[in-house]
Amino acid sequence: MGREFLREKSQLFLCLEDLQNKVEFCVAKGMDDEFSHFYNAVLDWKNAVEYASSTSELVSILNQAQSLEHNLDSWMSRHGLETLSLNWPKLT
């Protein structure tokens, strides 16, 4: 694996950790994460990133995670909570 791929993998993993913190924050503020669906999805993505061997695998995870982030941000906005967008890696 090339250095660039490993850097992208590391960046994506860190963003997923931030997303996990965002899920925990939202749940603490009253969001219903039925059966810990969102939280478990992030854990699964973090695991998948560890074992990913191609950029296409990372892109798939990134797209799903960004969709969840958008949903969380919308929920936070509806509840008067401010949020900052995560600085997702630009995968090449």
Residue pairs with C-beta under 8 A, 6 or more apart in sequence:
1 53
4 92
5 55
7 89
8 55
8 58
8 89
8 91
8 92
9 49
9 52
9 58
11 88
11 89
12 49
12 58
12 61
12 62
12 65
12 88
12 89
12 91
13 46
13 49
13 50
15 65
15 86
15 87
15 88
15 89
16 42
16 45
16 46
16 49
16 61
16 65
17 46
18 86
19 42
19 65
19 68
19 69
19 72
19 86
20 39
20 42
20 43
20 46
22 69
22 72
22 83
22 86
23 33
23 38
23 39
23 42
23 68
23 72
24 39
26 33
26 72
26 75
26 76
27 33
27 39
29 76
29 79
29 81
30 79
31 72
31 75
33 39
38 68
38 72
41 64
41 68
42 65
42 68
45 61
45 64
45 65
48 57
48 61
49 58
49 61
52 58
52 61
55 91
55 92
58 91
59 91
62 88
62 89
62 91
65 88
66 88
69 85
69 86
72 83
73 83
73 85
76 82
76 83
77 83
